[in-house]
Amino acid sequence: MTHSPTARLIADALDASGKTQREVAEEVGFPRQNVISMLRSGEMRLPIERAPALAHALGIDEKTLIRTAMTEYMPETWNALTGAGSAFPEILINVKGPAPMIEQLKDFC
């Protein structure tokens, strides 16, 4: 069993889909079914650009597959894209309505 969350997700989805590796490979556009086998085992990383097609072929949410793969393969990039792990800058939190922001902007004009 693999320790890769992405590989486990792919393996579980493939098992639940009832499709063969060959069928999924053809739907995604991979030249051989062994690519699916390598993704399933964690021997190969999922090319992110193929994640939506693979998710569709497996019947799972594409955002879940992309998020799982990116947090495993590229955590810094994922955090930069989503802001995960960082607090919102204080200027973006406006619980008092627009008035405080307008007053701050007047100082710049």
N, CA, C and O atoms as a printed pandas DataFrame, in Angstrom:
     atom_number atom_name residue_name chain_id  residue_number  x_coord  y_coord  z_coord
0              1         N          MET        A               1    0.843   -1.180    0.000
1              2        CA          MET        A               1    0.000    0.000    0.000
2              3         C          MET        A               1    0.890    1.246    0.000
3              4         O          MET        A               1    1.919    1.296    0.674
4              5         N          THR        A               2    0.478    2.217   -0.752
5              6        CA          THR        A               2    1.256    3.440   -0.887
6              7         C          THR        A               2    0.932    4.422    0.237
7              8         O          THR        A               2   -0.151    4.386    0.822
8              9         N          HIS        A               3    1.888    5.292    0.522
9             10        CA          HIS        A               3    1.677    6.350    1.511
10            11         C          HIS        A               3    1.237    7.641    0.838
11            12         O          HIS        A               3    0.983    8.639    1.513
12            13         N          SER        A               4    1.146    7.629   -0.483
13            14        CA          SER        A               4    0.771    8.819   -1.236
14            15         C          SER        A               4   -0.739    9.046   -1.165
15            16         O          SER        A               4   -1.511    8.184   -1.585
16            17         N          PRO        A               5   -1.168   10.202   -0.635
17            18        CA          PRO        A               5   -2.609   10.483   -0.603
18            19         C          PRO        A               5   -3.232   10.522   -2.000
19            20         O          PRO        A               5   -4.371   10.096   -2.191
20            21         N          THR        A               6   -2.479   11.035   -2.967
21            22        CA          THR        A               6   -2.993   11.115   -4.336
22            23         C          THR        A               6   -3.174    9.723   -4.919
23            24         O          THR        A               6   -4.201    9.432   -5.532
24            25         N          ALA        A               7   -2.185    8.867   -4.731
25            26        CA          ALA        A               7   -2.275    7.500   -5.244
26            27         C          ALA        A               7   -3.423    6.746   -4.576
27            28         O          ALA        A               7   -4.142    5.995   -5.235
28            29         N          ARG        A               8   -3.594    6.945   -3.269
29            30        CA          ARG        A               8   -4.707    6.273   -2.568
30            31         C          ARG        A               8   -6.053    6.747   -3.093
31            32         O          ARG        A               8   -6.970    5.947   -3.279
32            33         N          LEU        A               9   -6.171    8.048   -3.330
33            34        CA          LEU        A               9   -7.423    8.589   -3.871
34            35         C          LEU        A               9   -7.712    7.996   -5.246
35            36         O          LEU        A               9   -8.842    7.596   -5.529
36            37         N          ILE        A              10   -6.694    7.939   -6.094
37            38        CA          ILE        A              10   -6.853    7.375   -7.438
38            39         C          ILE        A              10   -7.223    5.892   -7.353
39            40         O          ILE        A              10   -8.131    5.436   -8.049
40            41         N          ALA        A              11   -6.522    5.145   -6.504
41            42        CA          ALA        A              11   -6.797    3.710   -6.368
42            43         C          ALA        A              11   -8.224    3.465   -5.878
43            44         O          ALA        A              11   -8.934    2.618   -6.420
44            45         N          ASP        A              12   -8.635    4.204   -4.857
45            46        CA          ASP        A              12   -9.991    4.031   -4.320
46            47         C          ASP        A              12  -11.053    4.399   -5.358
47            48         O          ASP        A              12  -12.063    3.709   -5.499
48            49         N          ALA        A              13  -10.811    5.495   -6.081
49            50        CA          ALA        A              13  -11.772    5.929   -7.096
50            51         C          ALA        A              13  -11.840    4.938   -8.251
51            52         O          ALA        A              13  -12.917    4.674   -8.785
52            53         N          LEU        A              14  -10.692    4.390   -8.636
53            54        CA          LEU        A              14  -10.670    3.400   -9.714
54            55         C          LEU        A              14  -11.443    2.152   -9.301
55            56         O          LEU        A              14  -12.232    1.618  -10.079
56            57         N          ASP        A              15  -11.213    1.692   -8.080
57            58        CA          ASP        A              15  -11.938    0.517   -7.591
58            59         C          ASP        A              15  -13.447    0.771   -7.573
59            60         O          ASP        A              15  -14.236   -0.093   -7.954
60            61         N          ALA        A              16  -13.832    1.955   -7.131
61            62        CA          ALA        A              16  -15.256    2.287   -7.031
62            63         C          ALA        A              16  -15.904    2.525   -8.391
63            64         O          ALA        A              16  -17.117    2.374   -8.541
64            65         N          SER        A              17  -15.093    2.896   -9.381
65            66        CA          SER        A              17  -15.648    3.232  -10.700
66            67         C          SER        A              17  -16.145    2.019  -11.470
67            68         O          SER        A              17  -17.051    2.134  -12.296
68            69         N          GLY        A              18  -15.560    0.860  -11.204
69            70        CA          GLY        A              18  -15.915   -0.336  -11.958
70            71         C          GLY        A              18  -15.287   -0.381  -13.340
71            72         O          GLY        A              18  -15.574   -1.281  -14.130
72            73         N          LYS        A              19  -14.429    0.589  -13.633
73            74        CA          LYS        A              19  -13.764    0.640  -14.938
74            75         C          LYS        A              19  -12.410   -0.050  -14.861
75            76         O          LYS        A              19  -11.818   -0.179  -13.790
76            77         N          THR        A              20  -11.937   -0.488  -16.015
77            78        CA          THR        A              20  -10.598   -1.058  -16.075
78            79         C          THR        A              20   -9.579    0.068  -16.222
79            80         O          THR        A              20   -9.922    1.190  -16.593
80            81         N          GLN        A              21   -8.334   -0.249  -15.928
81            82        CA          GLN        A              21   -7.262    0.730  -16.112
82            83         C          GLN        A              21   -7.169    1.149  -17.573
83            84         O          GLN        A              21   -6.889    2.308  -17.878
84            85         N          ARG        A              22   -7.403    0.210  -18.462
85            86        CA          ARG        A              22   -7.359    0.523  -19.895
86            87         C          ARG        A              22   -8.448    1.532  -20.269
87            88         O          ARG        A              22   -8.184    2.486  -21.000
88            89         N          GLU        A              23   -9.660    1.324  -19.773
89            90        CA          GLU        A              23  -10.757    2.252  -20.068
90            91         C          GLU        A              23  -10.447    3.660  -19.570
91            92         O          GLU        A              23  -10.666    4.642  -20.279
92            93         N          VAL        A              24   -9.940    3.747  -18.353
93            94        CA          VAL        A              24   -9.616    5.060  -17.787
94            95         C          VAL        A              24   -8.478    5.706  -18.568
95            96         O          VAL        A              24   -8.532    6.899  -18.869
96            97         N          ALA        A              25   -7.458    4.937  -18.896
97            98        CA          ALA        A              25   -6.328    5.476  -19.663
98            99         C          ALA        A              25   -6.803    6.045  -20.995
99           100         O          ALA        A              25   -6.366    7.121  -21.403
100          101         N          GLU        A              26   -7.687    5.335  -21.666
101          102        CA          GLU        A              26   -8.215    5.820  -22.947
102          103         C          GLU        A              26   -9.027    7.097  -22.772
103          104         O          GLU        A              26   -8.904    8.024  -23.573
104          105         N          GLU        A              27   -9.855    7.155  -21.736
105          106        CA          GLU        A              27  -10.671    8.350  -21.494
106          107         C          GLU        A              27   -9.809    9.577  -21.196
107          108         O          GLU        A              27  -10.136   10.691  -21.606
108          109         N          VAL        A              28   -8.716    9.363  -20.484
109          110        CA          VAL        A              28   -7.849   10.474  -20.084
110          111         C          VAL        A              28   -6.883   10.860  -21.199
111          112         O          VAL        A              28   -6.396   11.990  -21.248
112          113         N          GLY        A              29   -6.612    9.914  -22.090
113          114        CA          GLY        A              29   -5.688   10.187  -23.183
114          115         C          GLY        A              29   -4.273    9.704  -22.931
115          116         O          GLY        A              29   -3.338   10.138  -23.603
116          117         N          PHE        A              30   -4.108    8.803  -21.963
117          118        CA          PHE        A              30   -2.800    8.208  -21.729
118          119         C          PHE        A              30   -2.581    7.110  -22.763
119          120         O          PHE        A              30   -3.518    6.380  -23.088
120          121         N          PRO        A              31   -1.362    6.978  -23.286
121          122        CA          PRO        A              31   -1.116    6.001  -24.345
122          123         C          PRO        A              31   -1.198    4.542  -23.890
123          124         O          PRO        A              31   -1.490    3.656  -24.693
124          125         N          ARG        A              32   -0.942    4.295  -22.606
125          126        CA          ARG        A              32   -0.936    2.912  -22.114
126          127         C          ARG        A              32   -1.636    2.835  -20.755
127          128         O          ARG        A              32   -1.669    3.809  -20.002
128          129         N          GLN        A              33   -2.185    1.678  -20.463
129          130        CA          GLN        A              33   -2.856    1.484  -19.184
130          131         C          GLN        A              33   -1.873    1.432  -18.028
131          132         O          GLN        A              33   -2.262    1.647  -16.880
132          133         N          ASN        A              34   -0.586    1.147  -18.313
133          134        CA          ASN        A              34    0.381    1.066  -17.224
134          135         C          ASN        A              34    0.593    2.423  -16.554
135          136         O          ASN        A              34    1.073    2.481  -15.422
136          137         N          VAL        A              35    0.242    3.513  -17.237
137          138        CA          VAL        A              35    0.316    4.836  -16.618
138          139         C          VAL        A              35   -0.661    4.888  -15.440
139          140         O          VAL        A              35   -0.321    5.404  -14.375
140          141         N          ILE        A              36   -1.854    4.364  -15.624
141          142        CA          ILE        A              36   -2.843    4.338  -14.543
142          143         C          ILE        A              36   -2.334    3.461  -13.402
143          144         O          ILE        A              36   -2.506    3.801  -12.232
144          145         N          SER        A              37   -1.713    2.345  -13.737
145          146        CA          SER        A              37   -1.148    1.462  -12.722
146          147         C          SER        A              37   -0.075    2.179  -11.909
147          148         O          SER        A              37   -0.018    2.041  -10.687
148          149         N          MET        A              38    0.780    2.948  -12.594
149          150        CA          MET        A              38    1.839    3.687  -11.892
150          151         C          MET        A              38    1.272    4.821  -11.038
151          152         O          MET        A              38    1.794    5.100   -9.959
152          153         N          LEU        A              39    0.208    5.476  -11.510
153          154        CA          LEU        A              39   -0.443    6.519  -10.709
154          155         C          LEU        A              39   -1.077    5.905   -9.466
155          156         O          LEU        A              39   -0.983    6.447   -8.365
156          157         N          ARG        A              40   -1.718    4.772   -9.669
157          158        CA          ARG        A              40   -2.414    4.077   -8.585
158          159         C          ARG        A              40   -1.452    3.616   -7.491
159          160         O          ARG        A              40   -1.793    3.648   -6.309
160          161         N          SER        A              41   -0.268    3.193   -7.881
161          162        CA          SER        A              41    0.707    2.686   -6.914
162          163         C          SER        A              41    1.561    3.792   -6.298
163          164         O          SER        A              41    2.261    3.560   -5.311
164          165         N          GLY        A              42    1.507    4.984   -6.873
165          166        CA          GLY        A              42    2.347    6.077   -6.395
166          167         C          GLY        A              42    3.719    6.095   -7.032
167          168         O          GLY        A              42    4.570    6.910   -6.675
168          169         N          GLU        A              43    3.934    5.187   -7.983
169          170        CA          GLU        A              43    5.217    5.119   -8.686
170          171         C          GLU        A              43    5.418    6.328   -9.597
171          172         O          GLU        A              43    6.550    6.712   -9.890
172          173         N          MET        A              44    4.314    6.922  -10.039
173          174        CA          MET        A              44    4.348    8.087  -10.924
174          175         C          MET        A              44    3.437    9.155  -10.349
175          176         O          MET        A              44    2.368    8.857   -9.818
176          177         N          ARG        A              45    3.870   10.398  -10.459
177          178        CA          ARG        A              45    3.033   11.516  -10.030
178          179         C          ARG        A              45    2.041   11.876  -11.127
179          180         O          ARG        A              45    2.340   11.785  -12.318
180          181         N          LEU        A              46    0.864   12.281  -10.698
181          182        CA          LEU        A              46   -0.163   12.709  -11.639
182          183         C          LEU        A              46    0.212   14.061  -12.228
183          184         O          LEU        A              46    0.401   15.020  -11.480
184          185         N          PRO        A              47    0.325   14.164  -13.556
185          186        CA          PRO        A              47    0.519   15.490  -14.151
186          187         C          PRO        A              47   -0.721   16.337  -13.846
187          188         O          PRO        A              47   -1.838   15.952  -14.191
188          189         N          ILE        A              48   -0.524   17.470  -13.211
189          190        CA          ILE        A              48   -1.648   18.295  -12.756
190          191         C          ILE        A              48   -2.594   18.641  -13.899
191          192         O          ILE        A              48   -3.809   18.703  -13.706
192          193         N          GLU        A              49   -2.041   18.867  -15.090
193          194        CA          GLU        A              49   -2.902   19.231  -16.221
194          195         C          GLU        A              49   -3.828   18.087  -16.635
195          196         O          GLU        A              49   -4.806   18.317  -17.345
196          197         N          ARG        A              50   -3.536   16.864  -16.205
197          198        CA          ARG        A              50   -4.398   15.712  -16.511
198          199         C          ARG        A              50   -5.415   15.436  -15.410
199          200         O          ARG        A              50   -6.293   14.590  -15.578
200          201         N          ALA        A              51   -5.306   16.136  -14.291
201          202        CA          ALA        A              51   -6.181   15.865  -13.145
202          203         C          ALA        A              51   -7.665   16.025  -13.469
203          204         O          ALA        A              51   -8.449   15.156  -13.087
204          205         N          PRO        A              52   -8.097   17.098  -14.158
205          206        CA          PRO        A              52   -9.536   17.201  -14.447
206          207         C          PRO        A              52  -10.069   16.026  -15.274
207          208         O          PRO        A              52  -11.144   15.500  -14.987
208          209         N          ALA        A              53   -9.323   15.622  -16.290
209          210        CA          ALA        A              53   -9.767   14.504  -17.130
210          211         C          ALA        A              53   -9.789   13.198  -16.345
211          212         O          ALA        A              53  -10.704   12.390  -16.503
212          213         N          LEU        A              54   -8.787   12.992  -15.503
213          214        CA          LEU        A              54   -8.755   11.768  -14.704
214          215         C          LEU        A              54   -9.902   11.758  -13.697
215          216         O          LEU        A              54  -10.556   10.732  -13.507
216          217         N          ALA        A              55  -10.142   12.884  -13.062
217          218        CA          ALA        A              55  -11.254   12.967  -12.108
218          219         C          ALA        A              55  -12.579   12.650  -12.796
219          220         O          ALA        A              55  -13.402   11.906  -12.262
220          221         N          HIS        A              56  -12.775   13.215  -13.972
221          222        CA          HIS        A              56  -14.008   12.952  -14.727
222          223         C          HIS        A              56  -14.131   11.465  -15.060
223          224         O          HIS        A              56  -15.199   10.874  -14.898
224          225         N          ALA        A              57  -13.038   10.865  -15.525
225          226        CA          ALA        A              57  -13.060    9.446  -15.891
226          227         C          ALA        A              57  -13.344    8.557  -14.680
227          228         O          ALA        A              57  -13.979    7.510  -14.805
228          229         N          LEU        A              58  -12.866    8.984  -13.507
229          230        CA          LEU        A              58  -13.055    8.184  -12.297
230          231         C          LEU        A              58  -14.343    8.526  -11.550
231          232         O          LEU        A              58  -14.724    7.832  -10.608
232          233         N          GLY        A              59  -15.008    9.595  -11.974
233          234        CA          GLY        A              59  -16.252    9.984  -11.327
234          235         C          GLY        A              59  -16.065   10.654   -9.974
235          236         O          GLY        A              59  -16.911   10.527   -9.089
236          237         N          ILE        A              60  -14.944   11.373   -9.813
237          238        CA          ILE        A              60  -14.708   12.092   -8.560
238          239         C          ILE        A              60  -14.599   13.585   -8.836
239          240         O          ILE        A              60  -14.460   14.005   -9.984
240          241         N          ASP        A              61  -14.663   14.372   -7.789
241          242        CA          ASP        A              61  -14.590   15.820   -7.905
242          243         C          ASP        A              61  -13.186   16.245   -8.334
243          244         O          ASP        A              61  -12.199   15.876   -7.698
244          245         N          GLU        A              62  -13.103   17.015   -9.406
245          246        CA          GLU        A              62  -11.788   17.413   -9.915
246          247         C          GLU        A              62  -11.047   18.316   -8.938
247          248         O          GLU        A              62   -9.822   18.246   -8.846
248          249         N          LYS        A              63  -11.760   19.154   -8.217
249          250        CA          LYS        A              63  -11.098   20.034   -7.244
250          251         C          LYS        A              63  -10.456   19.223   -6.128
251          252         O          LYS        A              63   -9.374   19.563   -5.651
252          253         N          THR        A              64  -11.116   18.161   -5.715
253          254        CA          THR        A              64  -10.557   17.296   -4.673
254          255         C          THR        A              64   -9.275   16.641   -5.156
255          256         O          THR        A              64   -8.291   16.586   -4.419
256          257         N          LEU        A              65   -9.277   16.146   -6.383
257          258        CA          LEU        A              65   -8.080   15.504   -6.924
258          259         C          LEU        A              65   -6.949   16.511   -7.097
259          260         O          LEU        A              65   -5.805   16.222   -6.746
260          261         N          ILE        A              66   -7.251   17.675   -7.628
261          262        CA          ILE        A              66   -6.218   18.704   -7.816
262          263         C          ILE        A              66   -5.657   19.138   -6.467
263          264         O          ILE        A              66   -4.442   19.235   -6.301
264          265         N          ARG        A              67   -6.536   19.400   -5.506
265          266        CA          ARG        A              67   -6.083   19.832   -4.175
266          267         C          ARG        A              67   -5.206   18.758   -3.529
267          268         O          ARG        A              67   -4.164   19.072   -2.953
268          269         N          THR        A              68   -5.620   17.509   -3.622
269          270        CA          THR        A              68   -4.850   16.416   -3.032
270          271         C          THR        A              68   -3.477   16.316   -3.672
271          272         O          THR        A              68   -2.469   16.200   -2.975
272          273         N          ALA        A              69   -3.434   16.361   -5.002
273          274        CA          ALA        A              69   -2.157   16.253   -5.709
274          275         C          ALA        A              69   -1.254   17.451   -5.429
275          276         O          ALA        A              69   -0.064   17.283   -5.160
276          277         N          MET        A              70   -1.806   18.642   -5.489
277          278        CA          MET        A              70   -0.962   19.828   -5.292
278          279         C          MET        A              70   -0.456   19.952   -3.862
279          280         O          MET        A              70    0.682   20.372   -3.652
280          281         N          THR        A              71   -1.272   19.597   -2.876
281          282        CA          THR        A              71   -0.776   19.671   -1.501
282          283         C          THR        A              71    0.294   18.619   -1.243
283          284         O          THR        A              71    1.150   18.799   -0.377
284          285         N          GLU        A              72    0.248   17.529   -1.987
285          286        CA          GLU        A              72    1.290   16.507   -1.848
286          287         C          GLU        A              72    2.543   16.859   -2.643
287          288         O          GLU        A              72    3.652   16.788   -2.114
288          289         N          TYR        A              73    2.377   17.234   -3.899
289          290        CA          TYR        A              73    3.517   17.448   -4.794
290          291         C          TYR        A              73    4.115   18.847   -4.697
291          292         O          TYR        A              73    5.332   19.012   -4.783
292          293         N          MET        A              74    3.265   19.848   -4.519
293          294        CA          MET        A              74    3.704   21.247   -4.565
294          295         C          MET        A              74    3.064   22.052   -3.439
295          296         O          MET        A              74    2.298   22.977   -3.708
296          297         N          PRO        A              75    3.361   21.722   -2.186
297          298        CA          PRO        A              75    2.668   22.392   -1.087
298          299         C          PRO        A              75    2.901   23.903   -1.041
299          300         O          PRO        A              75    1.986   24.654   -0.703
300          301         N          GLU        A              76    4.100   24.352   -1.372
301          302        CA          GLU        A              76    4.368   25.791   -1.344
302          303         C          GLU        A              76    3.549   26.520   -2.403
303          304         O          GLU        A              76    3.013   27.598   -2.148
304          305         N          THR        A              77    3.454   25.934   -3.582
305          306        CA          THR        A              77    2.661   26.540   -4.651
306          307         C          THR        A              77    1.188   26.560   -4.266
307          308         O          THR        A              77    0.505   27.563   -4.470
308          309         N          TRP        A              78    0.697   25.458   -3.710
309          310        CA          TRP        A              78   -0.699   25.402   -3.282
310          311         C          TRP        A              78   -0.977   26.474   -2.227
311          312         O          TRP        A              78   -1.993   27.166   -2.295
312          313         N          ASN        A              79   -0.078   26.610   -1.259
313          314        CA          ASN        A              79   -0.270   27.620   -0.219
314          315         C          ASN        A              79   -0.246   29.028   -0.794
315          316         O          ASN        A              79   -1.007   29.891   -0.356
316          317         N          ALA        A              80    0.623   29.266   -1.774
317          318        CA          ALA        A              80    0.681   30.587   -2.401
318          319         C          ALA        A              80   -0.606   30.886   -3.169
319          320         O          ALA        A              80   -1.088   32.019   -3.161
320          321         N          LEU        A              81   -1.152   29.882   -3.823
321          322        CA          LEU        A              81   -2.375   30.073   -4.602
322          323         C          LEU        A              81   -3.611   30.253   -3.731
323          324         O          LEU        A              81   -4.508   31.027   -4.064
324          325         N          THR        A              82   -3.650   29.544   -2.628
325          326        CA          THR        A              82   -4.865   29.535   -1.818
326          327         C          THR        A              82   -4.778   30.380   -0.561
327          328         O          THR        A              82   -5.793   30.669    0.071
328          329         N          GLY        A              83   -3.569   30.773   -0.200
329          330        CA          GLY        A              83   -3.400   31.501    1.050
330          331         C          GLY        A              83   -3.493   30.597    2.260
331          332         O          GLY        A              83   -3.591   31.072    3.391
332          333         N          ALA        A              84   -3.463   29.294    2.027
333          334        CA          ALA        A              84   -3.544   28.341    3.128
334          335         C          ALA        A              84   -2.362   28.538    4.069
335          336         O          ALA        A              84   -1.225   28.707    3.630
336          337         N          GLY        A              85   -2.640   28.515    5.326
337          338        CA          GLY        A              85   -1.579   28.624    6.311
338          339         C          GLY        A              85   -1.180   30.044    6.644
339          340         O          GLY        A              85   -0.313   30.256    7.493
340          341         N          SER        A              86   -1.788   31.016    6.000
341          342        CA          SER        A              86   -1.438   32.399    6.324
342          343         C          SER        A              86   -2.695   33.155    6.732
343          344         O          SER        A              86   -3.785   32.930    6.208
344          345         N          ALA        A              87   -2.507   34.039    7.664
345          346        CA          ALA        A              87   -3.638   34.847    8.122
346          347         C          ALA        A              87   -3.956   35.907    7.085
347          348         O          ALA        A              87   -3.085   36.318    6.319
348          349         N          PHE        A              88   -5.192   36.344    7.062
349          350        CA          PHE        A              88   -5.564   37.425    6.157
350          351         C          PHE        A              88   -4.903   38.707    6.624
351          352         O          PHE        A              88   -4.870   38.984    7.823
352          353         N          PRO        A              89   -4.380   39.486    5.706
353          354        CA          PRO        A              89   -3.859   40.789    6.114
354          355         C          PRO        A              89   -4.978   41.592    6.765
355          356         O          PRO        A              89   -6.132   41.536    6.340
356          357         N          GLU        A              90   -4.618   42.332    7.790
357          358        CA          GLU        A              90   -5.620   43.083    8.551
358          359         C          GLU        A              90   -6.434   44.011    7.666
359          360         O          GLU        A              90   -7.624   44.211    7.911
360          361         N          ILE        A              91   -5.817   44.573    6.654
361          362        CA          ILE        A              91   -6.510   45.527    5.782
362          363         C          ILE        A              91   -7.667   44.879    5.031
363          364         O          ILE        A              91   -8.613   45.565    4.643
364          365         N          LEU        A              92   -7.601   43.550    4.820
365          366        CA          LEU        A              92   -8.664   42.869    4.091
366          367         C          LEU        A              92   -9.849   42.501    4.978
367          368         O          LEU        A              92  -10.924   42.169    4.479
368          369         N          ILE        A              93   -9.654   42.561    6.274
369          370        CA          ILE        A              93  -10.733   42.224    7.191
370          371         C          ILE        A              93  -11.436   43.518    7.574
371          372         O          ILE        A              93  -10.859   44.379    8.238
372          373         N          ASN        A              94  -12.678   43.640    7.150
373          374        CA          ASN        A              94  -13.415   44.878    7.356
374          375         C          ASN        A              94  -14.745   44.551    8.025
375          376         O          ASN        A              94  -15.775   44.438    7.361
376          377         N          VAL        A              95  -14.710   44.402    9.342
377          378        CA          VAL        A              95  -15.925   44.028   10.056
378          379         C          VAL        A              95  -16.797   45.233   10.406
379          380         O          VAL        A              95  -17.948   45.059   10.808
380          381         N          LYS        A              96  -16.276   46.442   10.262
381          382        CA          LYS        A              96  -17.030   47.644   10.617
382          383         C          LYS        A              96  -17.707   48.283    9.420
383          384         O          LYS        A              96  -18.310   49.346    9.562
384          385         N          GLY        A              97  -17.632   47.690    8.278
385          386        CA          GLY        A              97  -18.233   48.269    7.081
386          387         C          GLY        A              97  -17.221   49.118    6.328
387          388         O          GLY        A              97  -16.043   49.135    6.686
388          389         N          PRO        A              98  -17.659   49.820    5.297
389          390        CA          PRO        A              98  -16.728   50.540    4.421
390          391         C          PRO        A              98  -16.144   51.816    5.010
391          392         O          PRO        A              98  -15.114   52.280    4.519
392          393         N          ALA        A              99  -16.746   52.406    6.034
393          394        CA          ALA        A              99  -16.290   53.707    6.535
394          395         C          ALA        A              99  -14.810   53.744    6.904
395          396         O          ALA        A              99  -14.120   54.665    6.468
396          397         N          PRO        A             100  -14.274   52.789    7.690
397          398        CA          PRO        A             100  -12.847   52.865    8.024
398          399         C          PRO        A             100  -11.946   52.807    6.793
399          400         O          PRO        A             100  -10.920   53.485    6.745
400          401         N          MET        A             101  -12.313   52.021    5.818
401          402        CA          MET        A             101  -11.510   51.924    4.596
402          403         C          MET        A             101  -11.550   53.235    3.828
403          404         O          MET        A             101  -10.531   53.664    3.285
404          405         N          ILE        A             102  -12.692   53.867    3.774
405          406        CA          ILE        A             102  -12.815   55.137    3.054
406          407         C          ILE        A             102  -11.950   56.191    3.722
407          408         O          ILE        A             102  -11.284   56.968    3.039
408          409         N          GLU        A             103  -11.951   56.227    5.044
409          410        CA          GLU        A             103  -11.128   57.197    5.769
410          411         C          GLU        A             103   -9.646   56.963    5.488
411          412         O          GLU        A             103   -8.888   57.920    5.331
412          413         N          GLN        A             104   -9.228   55.705    5.425
413          414        CA          GLN        A             104   -7.826   55.405    5.122
414          415         C          GLN        A             104   -7.477   55.849    3.713
415          416         O          GLN        A             104   -6.387   56.372    3.479
416          417         N          LEU        A             105   -8.382   55.648    2.781
417          418        CA          LEU        A             105   -8.113   56.020    1.392
418          419         C          LEU        A             105   -8.083   57.531    1.203
419          420         O          LEU        A             105   -7.365   58.021    0.331
420          421         N          LYS        A             106   -8.834   58.274    1.989
421          422        CA          LYS        A             106   -8.831   59.736    1.887
422          423         C          LYS        A             106   -7.446   60.301    2.167
423          424         O          LYS        A             106   -7.057   61.316    1.590
424          425         N          ASP        A             107   -6.708   59.648    3.049
425          426        CA          ASP        A             107   -5.360   60.114    3.380
426          427         C          ASP        A             107   -4.422   60.014    2.182
427          428         O          ASP        A             107   -3.452   60.768    2.099
428          429         N          PHE        A             108   -4.689   59.111    1.268
429          430        CA          PHE        A             108   -3.835   58.927    0.098
430          431         C          PHE        A             108   -4.185   59.874   -1.037
431          432         O          PHE        A             108   -3.375   60.061   -1.945
432          433         N          CYS        A             109   -5.353   60.468   -1.014
433          434        CA          CYS        A             109   -5.808   61.331   -2.110
434          435         C          CYS        A             109   -5.368   62.762   -1.931
435          436         O          CYS        A             109   -5.672   63.611   -2.768
